[in-house]
Amino acid sequence: MNRLETILAHKQREIEERLQTVSPEQLERDIQETLPPPDFREALRRPPGAPVRLIAEIKRASPSRGQMAPIANPIELAHCYQQNGAAAISVLTDARFFSGSLEDLRAIAALPHHPPLLRKDFILHPIQILEARAAGASAVLLIAACLSPASLRHLMAYAAELGMSALVEVHNEAELEQVLTCQPEIIGINNRNLRTFEVDPYTALRLLPLIPSPMIKVAESGIHTPEDAHRFADAGFDALLVGEALVTAANPGEKMKELIGVVE
Ligand SMILES: O=P(O)(O)OC[C@@H](O)[C@@H](O)c1c[nH]c2ccccc12
């Protein structure tokens, strides 16, 4: 099994357990009592001449890096991201491989005037989108490598029904071609191959010209230096998704300024 297959096998089991314990009706009632979440898509849109947007990620660990940062207080880190101009915050909610949780997301969603939150997980079933919305997320990640075109379309429609956005992630031309038939509003190009966890920073630059212009384009993974940020910003990406470089920085707020400060 490659790394992605191992993760997905585990995720299927986790979803089966969740379906035994959570009540969709209760989640729907909870949602009715909350305000609609802030608009993720609008937060990422970059008008001509404006600086590139930054999606700052809360990430403790990953299969490729192991434990990266303890992040004992995710609310404090989210607050720092908010103070330093994050357009949105990505919260890894997978526990087994990334040491995250839906609790992290819920706690951050309680911050006043927080930026839109993305549930970053391996989403295979609508219950995960319902849980994300109930926890306060504005958006979910949908990974083309994990989903058939039919299930991608179904999950995108369900997110829209709940007033949420979907960040649809691709890693190569074939995935992009499939995904474009579903007409997503936001496409993320992951420089990291989830089957091997290797990063090739040219992936996003190579695929960018193949994306029709009204779609919002996000470059993901392996962005560490101002030069990296500059390269993707100049190429025309609306937003950059950055995890490791921020969570391992001695001063994540300074690191954010360093990354977005260099782009005009
Ligand atoms: O830590 P990095 O290299 O800055 O990467 C962030 C983000 O792109 C990465 O966490 C990610 C992108 N797509 C994913 C899918 C699943 C898990 C994680 C990811």
The ligand as a Tripos MOL2 file, in Angstrom:
@<TRIPOS>MOLECULE
LIG
   19    20     1     0     0
SMALL
NO_CHARGES

@<TRIPOS>ATOM
      1 O1          3.5870   22.0350    5.4210 O.co2     1 LIG1
      2 P1          3.6170   22.5410    4.0020 P.3       1 LIG1
      3 O2          4.6670   21.8680    3.1670 O.co2     1 LIG1
      4 O3          3.6740   24.0450    3.9350 O.co2     1 LIG1
      5 O4          2.1890   22.1070    3.3420 O.3       1 LIG1
      6 C1          0.9500   22.6610    3.7700 C.3       1 LIG1
      7 C2         -0.2200   21.9650    3.0650 C.3       1 LIG1
      8 O5         -0.1310   22.2370    1.6820 O.3       1 LIG1
      9 C3         -0.2240   20.4640    3.3250 C.3       1 LIG1
     10 O6         -0.4110   20.2800    4.6910 O.3       1 LIG1
     11 C4         -1.2910   19.6820    2.5520 C.ar      1 LIG1
     12 C5         -1.7840   19.9890    1.3210 C.ar      1 LIG1
     13 N1         -2.7050   19.0620    0.9410 N.ar      1 LIG1
     14 C6         -2.8540   18.1640    1.9160 C.ar      1 LIG1
     15 C7         -3.6860   17.0530    1.9880 C.ar      1 LIG1
     16 C8         -3.6420   16.3150    3.1330 C.ar      1 LIG1
     17 C9         -2.7630   16.6220    4.1800 C.ar      1 LIG1
     18 C10        -1.9360   17.7380    4.1290 C.ar      1 LIG1
     19 C11        -1.9640   18.5070    2.9770 C.ar      1 LIG1
@<TRIPOS>BOND
     1     1     2 2
     2     2     3 1
     3     2     4 1
     4     2     5 1
     5     5     6 1
     6     6     7 1
     7     7     8 1
     8     7     9 1
     9     9    10 1
    10     9    11 1
    11    11    12 ar
    12    11    19 ar
    13    12    13 ar
    14    13    14 ar
    15    14    15 ar
    16    14    19 ar
    17    15    16 ar
    18    16    17 ar
    19    17    18 ar
    20    18    19 ar
@<TRIPOS>SUBSTRUCTURE
     1 LIG1         1 GROUP 0 **** ****
